[in-house]
Amino acid sequence: MKILEIDNKNQEIIVKTENLNDLWTLYNVISKNDNVSTRTSRRVILREGTKGDRKPMRLKLNVDSISFHEFSNRLRIKGTIIEGPEDFVSFGTYHTFNIEIGQKITIIKEKWLRSEIRRLKESSKFEVNFVLLIIAIETGLATASLITNFSHNRIATIRKTIPGKRYKQTYRNKAYEEFFDDIEKIIDENIKNTDIDLIILCGPGNTKDNFIKYLKEKKNPDYLSKIKSIHASSGTESAILETLKSSKLKNLKKNVKILQETENIEKIFTLFATDADLISIGVNEVSKASKKGAIEELFLADILIRGTSKEKKLQIEEILTNVENSGGKFHILSSEHPTGQQIIDLGEIVAILRYKI
């Protein structure tokens, strides 16, 4: 994210997006009723009975809603027009900006929070989006999830009855081949539509290894070099979550946000089991701990920052400032990941303390 200008007097910041993570950052920073200005195009009807033409223009919107579309590399900002060329637009009507990578955008707030400006400045921590396709496989069951720095989506569950050993081996082989073929189709489809960095096959026994053997013998696809095999307890979604904790993925942690978040969540639950007094939960408890300088690490769900009330934002801002001033660290977790959901279930904000209070 390039910050091109900060106008403290008018509470106006101009930025240029450089990667997908910048769009995600803006998604979490821009709020309803902020004003946003950028170059866009709008259909203008100059003659009745025609469809009109799209005219390039600069508009300023009062934001009504915002949505993040990671796989189309864009941020959609919908709002009412408050500034623009009077010949072509009616003020108060709706328009949608499709913000893309490389675009300049001006954001005006009633008051910029320090934490919001810091997020703009630190948005390049993950400069690329590392995409994992994880498939948990056991006999007759496979679960596939697509995991990015921004989301965790279960994309398929495959079930196939595999005949027992008392049946002819030809029947078992045919059933396995059909099962493996269905899994391979899931991989092919996602490889075609998404730039996947790593495919992880996990599960118990040798089913996952037999699937790799099937690929080598029957298909020998180019993506074989991207496949990594890891032991897990089942072919279910829980095995995928288990795999994200695996020490075998340790070398990926600097690139993959979800792996860092998973490690942090494990730290919280370990303390719950061993010394729960070093955990503080909920805005009020965490706020008291922050004022005493007792917070070593703070974890909060992004929904506490995005789309919340002004009063709540100011309260969170005070907590973040107190944590920074006392030398603590804070982590904002995506509610689109299981890790963020775990924080939400715990009360949306959790702190690890330096000492008991």
N, C-alpha and C positions, 0 to 999 in steps of 0.2 A: 504494500500500500504506500503510495507516494502522497504525503501531505503537502499540497502545493501552497496553501495559505491558511493561516489561523488569524481571524479577525475577532479579538476578544471583545471589542467594543460592541459589535453587532452579533456576537455569539454565532459566528459563521465560519465554517471550515470547508475548504475545497480539497478534494482528494482525487486521485486517479487509481483505479483498481488495476492490479497487476496479475492476480491469480484468483483461483476459486476460493481460497481461504479469505481473501479480501471481501468477496461477496458475502460469505458467511459472517464475517465480522460486522459488515454493514447491516445485515439482517438482525443482528443482536443489538446494534447501537441505535438504529433509526426507530423511532417510536411514533405511535399515532399522535397526530396534531403537530409533529415537526413539519417544517417547510423544506422541500427538496426541489432543487433546480438542476436541469440538464438539457442537452440537445436531444430532440426527439423528432418523430414525424407523426402527423395527424391527418386523417382523411378530411378533406375540405370539399364541400359541394358548392361550386360557384354557379352552376346552372341547374335549374329544376329538371328532374327526369334523368339525370346522369348519376353515375355511382360516385363521382367526384375523384379527386386525385390526392395522393399523400404528399403533404408539403412539409419540408424540414423546417423546424422552428425551435426556439428555446421557450420552455414553459417552467413555471414554478407551481408546485402542487402543495396543498395542505394534506398531509398523509392521512389516509383512512385505514389502509391495511398493507401488509407486506408479506411476501412469500418467497421462499428460497427453493430454486430448482437446480440441484447440483448436476444432474445428468444432461441438462441442456445448457449448463454454464451461464445461468442468468438469475437475476434478482428482479422480481416483479413488485413495483411500488404503485399502488392505486391511491388516487386522491382527487380532490376537487381543484380545478384550475384557479389560481389567484393572481397569476401574472402571465402575459403572453401577448402576441400580436392581436390587437382588437379586431382587425379585419377578418381574422380567421377563426377565432375562438370566442366562446361565451363563458364569462367568468362564473364559477360555481358549478360548471358541468364536470363530469368525471373524465379522467384520462389515466392511462397506465403506462408507466415507464418500464421498459425492459432493459435493466442495467446489465451490461456485459463486461467481460475482461477488457481492459484498455480504455474504459470510458471515464470521463471526468464528471464529477457530481458535486454539487454544493449542498451542504446540510446546514440548516439554521434551526437552533433550539432556543427555547426560552432561557435555559441555562445549561451549558455543557458541564457534565460531571467529570472530575479528574479521572475516574475509572474508565469512562467512555473514551477520553482522549488517549489514555494509556493503551486501551485495546486497539485503537487505530494505529498507534505507533508500534505495537508488538504483533500486529497481525501476520507478519511474515515468519513467525516462529516455525510454522509448517508451510514451507513454500510450495510444496506439491501435495496433491491428494493421493495418498497411497491406498490402493484398492485391493482388498482381500476377497477372494471367493473361498469360503470354507464349506466343505461337504463332509458331514459326519455319516459314516457308512457302517452298518452291520448287516447280517444276513437278512435280506428281504426288506430292509428299511434304510432310506437315505434322506437326510435333511440338508438343504443348501441355504446358505445365507451370504448376502453381499454386504461387506462391511467397509466403510470409508471413514475418513476423519470426521465426517458429519452425520453419518447415519448407520443403522444396522437393520437390514431388511431380510426377513426370511422369504426366499423367493420360490422354494419348492419343497414338497415332501413326496417322496416316491416309495410306494409299497408294492411288493411283489411276493407272492407265495412261492417259496423255494421247496420242492419236494424233499422229504427226508431221505436218509441213507438207504432205507429199505426199497426205495424206488430205483429204477434203472438209471445209471449214470448219465445216459443220453438225455433223459428228462430233466435231470438236475442241471446239466450243462446248458440245455436250451433255456431253462428258466433264468439261470445266471446271466446268460448272454443277453436276454431281453432286459433284465434288470440293469446290467451295465450299459446297455445301449440307451436306456432312458436317462441314466446319469450323464452319459456322454453328450446327449442332446442338450441338457441343461448347460453344460460347460460351453459347448459350441455356440449356443445362442447368446450367452453372456460375453464370451470372448469377442463375438462379432459386434455387439452393441456397446461394449464398455472396455476401456483400456485397463485391463486387470494386471496388477503387478505380481501377484502370487496366488497360487491355488493350493490350499491346504486340504489334504484328505486325512480325516481322523476317524478313529473308531477302534473297537476291540478286535482281537484275532487277526486273521490274514485276509479278510474280505477286501479291505482297501488295497492291500498289496496285489491281490488277484485282479483287482480292477486296473491297476497300473500295468500289470502284465497283459491284460486284455487290450489296453490302449496300444501298447507297444507292438503286439502281434497283429491286431486287426486294423488299427488306424495309423499308428505312429505319427500323431499330430505334432505340429510345431511347438505347441505349448507344453510338451512334456518337460522341458527344461524349467518351467515355472512351477512344477508340482513338488510339494514337500509332504512327506508322510509322517504323522504323529499319532502315538497311541492315545486313545480316549476310551471312555467306559461304555459308550452306546452310539447309536445312529440318530440320536435326537438333538434338539436344540440345546439341551443342557450340556451335551458333549462339546458343542461349539463354544459355549461360555467357558467350559473347562479348558479347552485348547488355548483360549486367549490368555490364560494364566500360565501356560507352559513356559518353562525355562528355555526351551528350544527356540523360542521367538525373541529371546532377550536382545539379540543384535539388531532387531527391527525397531526397538522402542523409540529410538531418536526420530524415526520417520512416521510412526503410526500412533496417532493420538489415543486411540482406543486402548492400546496396550499399556500406555502410561496411566490412563485412567483406571484400568482394571487393576494394575499394581497398587494404585492409591486406595482403591476401594478395599482391597485385601488388607491393607494396613489398618484401615478403620475397623474392620470386622475382627481382626486379630486383637486390637486393643479392647474392643467390646468384651472379648472372651477373657483377656488377661488382666486388664486394669481399666474398667469402664469409667472410673472417676476422671480419667484423662480425656474423655470425650464430652463435648458440649453440643447439644442439639436444639434447633429452633432459633428463630430470629432474636427473641428476648434473651435467652440464655447466652447465645453467642455474642450478642451486643454487650452484655455485662462483662464477659470474658475479654472482649477486645479492648474495653476501656481500662482494664487492669493490665494490659500488655501481656496476657497469658497465652495468646494463640500462636502456636508454632506453624500450623498449616490449616488453611480454611478451604472447604469444598462447598460449592453451591451450584444449584441447577440453573441453567441459562434462563428459565422462565421467571426466576426472581428478578432478572434484569430486563428481560424483553416483555414489553406489553403490560408492565405492572403500574400501579398508581404512583403519582409523583412523590407522595409521602413515603411509600415503601422504598422507592428508589433512593431517596435521600437517606433513609435509615441504613440501607445496604451500603451506600457511599461512605457513610460515617464508619461502618464496620471495616470496610476495605482500607480506608485511610488509617484507622487505628492499627490494623494488622501490618500494613506497610511501615508505619512509623516505629513499630516495635520489632521490626526485623523479621516478621513472619512472611509466609508465602500464601498465595491464594490460587485456586484452580476453579475455572468455570466449566462445568460438565454439560455436554449436550443431552437434552431430554430425549433425543432421538436414539440414544444408545442405552443399553441395559444399565450401564454404570450411572448415567444421569437419572434413570428411573429409580435406581436404588437410593440415590440421594433424596429424590422426591419422596419416596416411601418413608425415609427417615425424618422428613420434616423440611426438605428443600435446602437446608443449610446445616453443615456439620463442621465442627472444629476439633482438631487434635491440640491438646493443651501442653504447655511446657511443664506445668506443675498443677497440682490439685487445688481447686478453689472452693 
